Amino acid sequence: MAENNQGRKMSYEEAGRKGGEKTKNKHGKKHFSEIGKNDNNHSN
């Protein structure tokens, strides 16, 4: 597990949130809406 800024182990929830924020900052909100549209096209 990765460590957070306080030097303690980061939970999967914290890691996911941190990764999502980094992706949003890098690609913008539109990126997530495009992912959602693509995901709906692959549903059974």
C-alpha positions in Angstrom: 0.0 0.0 0.0 1.1 3.5 -0.7 1.7 6.1 2.0 -0.3 9.3 2.2 1.1 12.8 3.1 0.8 12.0 6.9 3.1 9.0 6.6 0.4 6.4 7.3 -0.8 3.7 4.9 -3.4 4.9 2.4 -6.6 2.9 2.0 -7.8 1.8 -1.4 -10.6 4.4 -1.2 -8.0 7.2 -0.6 -5.8 5.9 -3.4 -8.7 5.7 -5.8 -9.8 9.2 -4.9 -6.3 10.6 -5.3 -5.9 8.9 -8.7 -9.3 10.2 -9.9 -8.4 13.7 -8.9 -5.1 13.5 -10.7 -6.8 12.2 -13.8 -9.4 14.9 -13.6 -6.7 17.6 -13.3 -4.7 16.2 -16.2 -7.6 15.4 -18.6 -10.6 17.5 -17.4 -14.2 16.5 -16.6 -14.9 15.8 -20.2 -12.6 12.8 -20.1 -14.8 11.1 -17.5 -18.0 11.7 -19.6 -16.3 10.2 -22.6 -15.3 7.1 -20.6 -18.9 6.8 -19.5 -20.2 7.0 -23.0 -17.7 4.3 -24.2 -18.5 2.0 -21.3 -22.2 2.1 -22.2 -21.4 0.9 -25.7 -19.7 -2.2 -24.3 -22.5 -3.3 -22.0 -24.2 -6.7 -22.5 
